[in-house]
Amino acid sequence: MDKDVLRNAAKLHPGKILFPYDTIMDNEGGFEAICTLVEHFGGLSVYVPNLRTIFAKCLEAEARNEFKGSNYKSLSRKFGFTERHLRRLLN
């Protein structure tokens, strides 16, 4: 199917797009995002974790970058980790 035909049909009939893809279409680049999802996962059942889980390793790496030797409390507040978790992670 030609993507331009799909894009135009979606623009003309946004109320006919399946949930939750209709919410993705509301965003800039939504049509391309949906096409990318379908290209990678079309036909599969896919679990979508929350943002925290997706970006946890990035947060841990940034906490390591900002660690000054004793600023566990401020880092735990900033990144949403417990102080105990940060101590295990950074030591």
Secondary structure, 3 states (H helix, E strand, C coil): CCHHHHHHHHHHCHHHCCCCHHHHHCCCCHHHHHHHHHHHHCCCCCCCCCHHHHCHHHHHHHHHHHCCCCCHHHHHHHHCCCHHHHHHHHC
